[in-house]
């Protein structure tokens, strides 16, 4: 993971974290320190990525606001917008800008109606939270809302904010996170990018062949949603039958929510069996490495890690591929340049990571103590959501020329600190080939008004619910050498 620089001291950061009892002095919870993993490489334009601080290569521009009369607590605010408004809006920037203008770098929101959280909007503040895994932890069992009974019996947040979270690297910090993260890093490190590229092209071609004779398709349901899971399943060594069933179960769990106990039990059984089989066969795929890794205590940890890795990678890649195809097909800056051979897919991928990141809001972290962030008093047990999208659009780091962003990968879309994305290069290989294969094989055109696109109502992901396209039906050759159009329209 690329190291993006050194923060130059909390006293120079607008997002410094101070103890609630030390409001007048410079004693910051997070002082000087290093941040890594927030981008694939550092760049220019929007600053130097997660490690950039005011004075470190750019002149910050601030959004003026009146000084607060006192420090705001989450419980003081009753009129909180839903977090999903930021991802489902036609123009998320307008929503984030409104929040920034009203509240500054940290704003109160609701994860669900009546379930409050802090939304961190400022670039420096997001970086500060990312790197401080002592003050802001991933363990949802410490969330204060549990004692207040804020989650109803059918709340969609129950699997995410659990009193008893699964024991994976996602929900752990410190030494325990390092123990559970090491097998993930080792498993992904051994994935061969050349072999992966071959796998992705084969699977993409297979999916395209299923709909290319119709002359129309929904590129979300029929392509972007399928490619990542199929690729991750093959890299994990699943048999086709097991991969199909795992995909069906995961989809059913998302639709059923917290009432999917039997589905989760079936999923765990399939994955644990696969782990044991991989160990017996001594395979070198992702599941094989996890099955033999000495850092795990048992196969339950191995199975939960594989499920989490597959699910998170698949959904993030779905969003990245879907948004890249949307950009290429609906934004004339890119569609014209792509058709003219003057802009490659990597430029579109980077544009998405900067302007409409696949994971605009990161799943919550939880404060282990009272701490000041911006001028807000984050109390022990408060949920804190980092908005990567808002941080990438922070006026303090915006370049004057939007085209400076092209090729610049110093964004926060891959996270930062201990919980950064473990394989940004591999993710790019998969996303690039998926988008490139589609636009090169078919001359697709968006079927509809781009202004009418509907976005999935997820607070954590942003991608269109549907991406309808049309294209000329390819001509095929029969056994006698005659060509004809397909019958299916």
Secondary structure, DSSP 8 states (H G I E B T S, - for coil): --EEEEE--GGG-TT-EEETT-SSS--BSS-SEEEE-SSSS--SSS-SGGG--TTSSS----------SS-EEGGG----EETTHHHHSS-HHHHHHHHHHHHTTEEEEEEETTEEEEEE--HHHHHHHHH-TTTEES-GGG-THHHHT-S-TT-TTTTTS-TT--SSGGG--HHHHHHHHHHHHHHHHT--HHHHHHHHHHHHHHHHHHHTTTTEEETIIIIIHHHHHHHHHHHTT--HHHHHHHHHHHHHHHHHGGG-HHHHHHHHHHHHHHHHHHHHHT--SHHHHHHH-TT-SSHHHHHHHHHHHHHHHHHHHHHHHHHHHHHHHH-HHHHHHHHTTSS-HHHHHHHHHHHS-TTSB---EEESS-EEETTEEE-TT-EEEEBHHHHHT-TTT--SSGGGGTT---SSTT--GGGS-S-HHHHHHHHHHHHHHHHHH---EE-S-GGG--B---SS---BS--EEE-----EE-TTS-EE--S--
